[in-house]
Amino acid sequence: MVMTIPQRILVAPSGFKESLDAVQVAAAISAGIRRAIPGVSITSLPMADGGEGTAAALACATAGRIVHTAVTGPVGQPVDSHFAVLGGPGLPTAVVEMAAAAGLALVPSSLRDPGRTTTRGVGELILAALDLGMKRIVVGCGDSGTSDGGAGALRALGARILDSSGSEVPEGGAALTHAVSVDFSGLDPRLTGCSLELALNPYNVLCGPQGVARVFGPQKGATPQQVEELSHGLEHWARLLAGASGMTEDSLRYGAGTGASGGLGAGLAAIGGKLVPRFELLLDSGLAGIDLDAAIATADLVVTAEGAIDFQTPRGKVPAEVARRAQLAGVPVLAFAGSIGKDAAVVHAAGIDAIAGIIPIPMGLDQAVAEGAVLLQEAAERTFRVLLLGSAISSRVAAAAA
């Protein structure tokens, strides 16, 4: 069989955490491909996954707009933040990207302590959306720098979290063990007339061996001792939320998505938020006006990407979801990765045919993050030049055999 050059390529990547959003990743990959194959047809579909860049991607896809506002950041200082007001028909809809108010990128490396960081700014973004008359608010959960169970967001919305003396407990997940009651009577009444939906990874649960503190706490700066303290605090928090909301403790501890964004899923579920698998909400509901399956069906090759590809990738990450859909359509998939981690080969079973790392020489993380766009572009060009070489070799072998 003679190898041919792909003429129609779909580029559908995730963002690279703390480096590039999905739009920037797609642009870099596309530029690199065009340097290798100048006349190729490329369809670019940056994937909104709830994390960094989600609001911008959805505003762009729906001809909406970005609203800028200042909120309380994860370490308690004001930060410049934003949310999207979507265009198109239907209910007035806002997309709140929790990473824009409480993301890990907003936590200086010297202050990375998930026992102290807060989601208060997320609640403030929701309030700002309510101020604009939004009747549907979608909260994108991803890339968080917090582990407070959504306590900060609930407080911004009017909840009170009290200790045994009747005083408010401090911000952060470490203080949850000192809480004895949660009072929802002061919640903003406009919430009752608004649909609140969370786009999240359903694999993330609040408690247990795979609870959010144990799985993601170390990435956010927690020591082993802090991981156990946070895990204990979130167990206690689930009990308090159950008492205040009427939900069962087990549904809050182990329900799909309750651990999203350091437990923000559980906190907002307790006030009526709907926890929805992110690709179901962001891709299949029509919210973003993106038809990924149709784009895959017309492609010769699908290219996806993520900052790290490893054993966690099949657990609800963008490359695995893109590959799952491409596999159903019989379209091959190439994935670029900032780093290739432990047991990355498991992604082949999920439909990713080949992985290409973007780091050509040893370098520090800071340099790789700063040069992400250039590294991606050059990696895409190198990889597609190899594809061209393979095609040329196949053609020569076939001609010699004829």
C-alpha positions in Angstrom: 0.0 0.0 0.0 1.3 3.4 -1.0 1.4 5.9 1.9 -0.3 9.2 1.1 -0.1 12.6 2.6 -3.1 13.7 4.7 -4.9 16.5 2.9 -7.6 17.3 5.5 -6.4 17.7 9.0 -8.5 18.4 12.1 -6.5 20.1 15.0 -8.5 19.6 18.2 -6.3 20.2 21.2 -6.6 21.0 24.9 -4.6 23.8 26.5 -1.2 23.4 28.1 -1.7 24.3 31.7 0.0 27.5 32.8 1.5 28.0 29.3 -1.0 28.1 26.4 -4.7 28.0 26.1 -6.4 25.7 23.6 -6.7 28.5 21.0 -2.9 29.2 21.2 -2.1 25.5 21.1 -4.2 25.0 18.0 -2.6 28.0 16.3 1.0 26.7 17.0 0.3 23.2 15.8 -1.4 24.5 12.6 1.5 26.8 11.9 4.0 24.0 12.2 1.9 21.7 9.9 1.7 24.4 7.3 5.5 24.9 7.3 5.8 21.2 6.4 2.8 20.9 4.1 2.0 24.5 2.8 -1.2 23.7 0.9 -2.8 21.4 3.5 -6.5 22.0 4.6 -6.6 22.5 8.4 -9.8 22.7 10.5 -9.0 24.2 13.9 -11.3 23.3 16.8 -9.7 24.3 20.2 -11.4 22.1 22.8 -13.0 23.8 25.8 -12.7 21.4 28.7 -13.7 23.7 31.6 -10.2 24.8 32.4 -8.1 27.7 31.3 -9.3 29.3 28.1 -12.8 27.9 28.2 -14.6 31.2 28.5 -12.7 32.7 25.6 -13.2 29.7 23.4 -17.0 29.6 24.0 -17.3 33.4 23.6 -15.5 33.1 20.2 -17.5 30.0 19.1 -20.9 31.7 19.8 -20.1 35.3 18.8 -20.4 36.3 22.4 -18.3 38.6 24.5 -15.9 38.6 27.5 -16.8 40.6 30.6 -13.8 41.7 32.7 -14.1 42.2 36.4 -11.9 42.1 39.5 -12.5 39.4 42.1 -10.8 37.9 45.2 -8.0 35.6 44.0 -7.1 32.2 45.4 -4.6 33.7 47.9 -7.0 36.4 49.0 -5.6 39.3 46.9 -7.6 41.0 44.1 -7.1 39.6 40.6 -8.2 40.7 37.2 -10.7 38.1 36.0 -13.4 37.5 33.4 -16.4 35.5 32.3 -18.1 35.0 29.0 -21.6 36.0 27.9 -22.6 33.7 25.1 -24.1 34.8 21.9 -27.0 33.1 20.1 -30.6 32.3 21.0 -31.9 30.8 24.2 -31.6 31.8 27.9 -29.1 34.6 28.7 -26.1 32.4 29.4 -22.7 33.1 31.1 -19.7 30.8 31.3 -17.7 31.2 34.4 -14.2 29.7 34.2 -13.2 28.9 37.7 -9.5 28.9 36.7 -9.9 32.6 35.9 -10.6 33.3 39.6 -9.1 30.4 41.5 -6.7 28.7 39.1 -3.3 27.3 39.9 -1.7 29.8 37.6 -3.0 32.6 39.9 -1.1 31.1 42.9 2.5 32.2 43.1 4.8 29.2 43.5 5.9 30.4 46.9 2.3 30.5 48.1 1.1 27.1 46.9 -0.8 25.8 49.9 -4.2 24.3 49.1 -5.0 24.4 52.7 -5.3 28.2 52.5 -6.4 29.0 48.9 -10.0 29.9 48.3 -12.7 29.7 45.7 -14.3 33.0 46.8 -13.6 34.6 43.5 -15.6 31.9 41.7 -18.7 32.9 43.7 -18.0 36.6 43.0 -18.0 35.8 39.2 -21.3 34.1 39.6 -22.7 37.1 41.3 -21.4 39.4 38.5 -23.1 37.2 36.0 -26.4 37.4 38.0 -26.0 41.2 38.0 -26.1 41.1 34.2 -29.4 39.2 34.3 -28.0 35.8 33.3 -30.5 32.9 33.7 -28.1 30.1 33.0 -24.6 30.0 34.4 -22.2 27.3 33.4 -19.1 26.9 35.6 -16.1 25.4 33.9 -14.2 23.3 36.4 -10.5 22.7 35.7 -6.9 23.8 36.5 -7.8 24.8 40.0 -5.4 25.9 42.7 -7.8 25.2 45.6 -9.0 22.4 47.8 -11.7 24.2 49.9 -14.7 22.1 48.9 -16.2 25.2 47.3 -16.5 26.9 50.7 -15.2 30.2 49.5 -17.6 30.3 46.5 -20.5 29.5 48.8 -19.6 32.3 51.2 -19.4 34.8 48.3 -22.9 33.7 47.4 -24.2 34.4 50.9 -23.6 31.2 52.9 -22.2 31.2 56.4 -19.7 28.6 57.6 -19.5 28.8 61.4 -17.3 27.3 64.2 -18.3 26.3 67.7 -18.3 29.9 68.9 -20.5 31.1 66.1 -17.8 32.9 64.2 -16.9 32.4 60.5 -14.1 29.9 59.9 -11.1 31.2 57.9 -10.8 30.7 54.2 -9.3 27.5 52.8 -9.6 23.8 53.1 -7.5 23.5 56.2 -10.2 25.3 58.2 -13.0 23.0 57.3 -12.3 20.7 60.2 -13.2 23.6 62.6 -16.6 24.2 61.0 -19.7 22.9 62.9 -22.5 24.3 60.8 -23.3 25.6 57.3 -26.1 28.2 56.9 -27.7 28.6 53.5 -30.4 31.0 54.5 -28.5 34.1 53.3 -27.9 32.8 49.7 -28.5 35.3 47.0 -32.2 34.8 46.1 -31.5 35.2 42.4 -29.9 31.8 42.4 -33.4 30.2 42.6 -34.3 31.7 39.2 -31.1 30.7 37.5 -29.9 27.3 36.2 -26.4 26.6 37.6 -24.5 23.9 35.8 -20.9 22.6 36.3 -18.9 21.3 33.4 -16.5 18.9 35.0 -14.5 15.6 34.9 -16.9 13.0 36.3 -13.9 10.9 37.5 -13.1 13.4 40.2 -14.7 12.6 43.5 -14.5 14.4 46.8 -13.4 11.7 49.2 -12.0 8.2 49.5 -8.7 6.7 48.1 -9.2 8.6 44.8 -10.5 11.7 46.5 -9.5 15.1 45.2 -7.0 15.9 48.0 -5.1 12.7 47.5 -5.0 12.8 43.7 -4.5 16.5 43.1 -3.3 17.9 46.5 0.4 17.3 45.8 0.2 19.1 42.4 -1.2 22.1 44.2 1.6 22.2 46.8 0.3 20.0 49.6 2.8 17.9 51.7 1.8 14.3 52.5 0.7 15.4 56.0 -1.4 18.2 54.4 -3.0 15.7 52.0 -4.3 13.7 54.9 -5.5 16.8 56.8 -7.3 18.0 53.7 -8.8 14.6 53.1 -10.1 14.5 56.7 -11.5 18.1 56.3 -13.4 17.2 53.1 -14.9 14.2 54.7 -16.2 16.4 57.5 -17.3 19.0 55.0 -19.4 16.5 53.1 -21.2 15.7 56.4 -22.0 19.4 57.0 -23.1 20.0 53.4 -25.4 17.0 53.7 -27.0 18.4 56.8 -27.6 21.8 55.3 -28.8 20.6 51.9 -30.7 17.4 52.4 -28.3 15.5 50.1 -26.9 12.2 51.3 -23.3 12.2 52.6 -22.4 9.4 50.2 -23.6 11.4 47.2 -21.5 14.3 48.2 -18.4 12.2 49.0 -18.4 9.8 46.1 -20.8 11.3 43.5 -19.4 11.7 40.0 -17.7 15.1 39.8 -18.0 16.1 43.4 -14.3 16.5 43.7 -14.0 18.8 40.7 -11.8 21.8 41.2 -10.8 20.9 44.8 -14.4 20.0 45.8 -16.1 23.0 44.2 -18.4 20.4 42.6 -19.7 19.2 46.0 -20.1 22.8 47.3 -22.2 24.0 44.4 -24.1 20.7 44.2 -25.3 21.4 47.7 -27.1 24.6 46.6 -28.7 23.0 43.5 -25.8 23.0 41.0 -26.0 20.3 38.3 -22.9 18.3 37.9 -22.5 17.4 34.2 -19.7 15.6 32.4 -17.8 18.3 30.7 -17.9 16.9 27.2 -21.6 16.2 27.4 -22.2 19.8 28.3 -19.5 21.6 26.3 -19.7 19.4 23.1 -22.9 17.5 22.9 -25.4 20.0 24.3 -25.0 22.6 21.5 -23.8 25.1 24.1 -20.6 25.9 22.1 -22.0 25.5 18.6 -19.2 23.0 17.9 -19.8 19.7 16.0 -16.7 17.7 16.8 -18.0 14.5 15.3 -18.9 16.1 12.0 -15.4 17.6 11.8 -13.8 14.3 12.6 -15.8 12.5 9.9 -14.4 14.8 7.1 -10.7 14.5 8.3 -7.9 12.3 7.0 -6.0 12.8 10.3 -6.9 14.2 13.7 -4.3 16.0 15.8 -4.9 16.6 19.4 -2.6 17.8 22.3 -2.3 18.2 26.0 0.4 19.5 28.4 1.0 16.0 29.8 0.0 12.6 28.4 0.1 9.8 31.0 -2.0 7.2 32.8 -4.5 9.8 33.7 -5.2 10.9 30.1 -7.9 8.3 29.5 -9.8 9.5 32.6 -11.8 12.2 31.0 -9.0 14.3 29.4 -9.4 16.0 26.0 -7.0 13.8 23.9 -8.8 10.7 25.0 -12.3 12.1 24.3 -11.2 13.3 20.9 -9.5 9.9 20.2 -12.6 8.0 21.3 -14.8 9.8 18.8 -12.2 9.5 16.1 -11.8 5.8 16.7 -15.5 5.3 16.1 -15.2 7.2 12.8 -12.1 5.2 11.8 -9.8 8.3 11.6 -6.2 8.0 12.9 -5.1 10.3 15.7 -1.8 11.9 16.5 -1.2 13.6 19.9 1.4 16.1 20.9 2.4 16.3 24.6 4.4 18.8 26.6 5.6 15.8 28.6 5.1 12.1 28.2 4.6 10.6 31.7 4.0 7.3 33.5 2.2 4.6 31.6 1.4 6.9 28.7 1.1 3.9 26.4 -2.4 3.2 27.8 -3.7 6.0 25.6 -3.2 3.7 22.5 -6.1 1.6 23.7 -8.2 4.8 23.8 -7.6 5.5 20.1 -4.4 7.6 20.1 -2.3 6.0 17.4 0.9 8.0 18.1 2.3 10.4 20.6 5.0 13.0 19.9 6.7 14.9 22.7 7.6 18.6 22.0 10.8 19.0 24.1 13.8 18.4 21.8 16.5 18.9 24.4 16.7 18.8 28.2 15.3 22.1 29.6 13.8 23.3 32.8 10.0 23.6 33.3 10.0 27.4 33.4 11.8 27.5 30.0 9.4 24.9 28.5 6.4 26.9 29.7 7.7 30.2 28.4 8.6 28.7 25.0 5.6 26.5 24.6 4.3 28.0 21.4 7.6 27.7 19.6 8.3 24.2 20.9 4.8 23.1 19.7 5.2 24.7 16.2 8.6 23.1 15.7 7.5 19.7 16.9 4.5 19.8 14.5 6.8 20.7 11.6 9.3 17.9 12.5 6.6 15.3 12.9 4.9 16.1 9.6 8.2 16.2 7.8 8.7 12.6 9.0 5.2 11.8 7.6 6.3 13.3 4.2 9.5 11.2 4.3 7.4 8.1 5.0 5.1 8.9 2.1 8.1 9.5 -0.2 9.7 6.2 0.8 6.4 4.3 0.3 5.9 5.7 -3.1 9.5 4.8 -4.2 9.2 1.3 -2.9 5.8 0.8 -4.7 7.3 2.2 -7.9 10.3 -0.1 -7.8 8.0 -3.1 -7.2 5.7 -2.3 -10.1 
